[in-house]
Amino acid sequence: MIDTSQKLIVVVLDGLRYDSARKYLGYMEHLVEQGKINCYQVRSELPSLSRPLYEVLLTGTPAVRNGITANHIARLSHEQSVFHLAAKAGLRTAAAAYHWVSELYNSAPYSIISDRHQHDESKPIQHGIFYFEDHYPDSHLFVDAEYLRTAYDPHFLYIHTMNIDDVGNKYGGESKQYEASVRAVDGMLATLVPLWLSQGYRIIVTADHGMNAAGYHGGTEPEERHVPLYICGEQPQLPITNQSEALPQLLLAPLMCHYLGLAPSEAMIALEGPHSKG
Ligand SMILES: [Zn+2]
């Protein structure tokens, strides 16, 4: 039985490492301090690269199974994503995201001519606005998402920014420019999250991977792997005993399913249980 009153907004801040989130997302940390939301630490899957982790976040499967093992593998996913599950259950889906997300779930390869705006209810992402330059302003992206939310009333809205990653790649994950891009996103969240909360949305804010001081990610360093997970909504039972333990990133897709009232796919791990403690 699907509860169509449950609506979820997932914000993925590409390249946002855990410690920078806790230091610079002052509005989100205000909500934590006031007991309105919780923040957890997530340890990304490997390789800690964008396209493989988009697939991890949305399908809950590791690269060794899903085959999206590198950024250059531009093909449709072979897995059941949260978009697939939601659309099959009769929920409305939408995304304002980087064009690689369109390539994983709607259409590959991406065409800048025909794929920027997509409206097709037979696709896993029924309403999409997909950008194709890494410096596309996060401020514009959030407004694209707001347009999709208000025009199409999706049950599942996926919002994916790129400026933190872009600036981190250019200047490093401990640079003034990286810090400024994180602080800028906080201002946008401070504008939109109160509105979303007032309308009863569940909200997840997380990242695919982090960023080391040299501007790289892909490997195993904590700076590359550890990302934040802010949850606004009733708290499911999670497989950790305190908030200093890192959650496995494979939990994100089943967590999204939980908030949407969907059964997870066969390949997803259970939300609670004795998996990673690490
Ligand atoms: Zn990324």
Residues whose N, C-alpha, C, O or C-beta is under 5 A from the ligand:
A	BS01	ZN	D14 G15 L49 S50 D165 D208
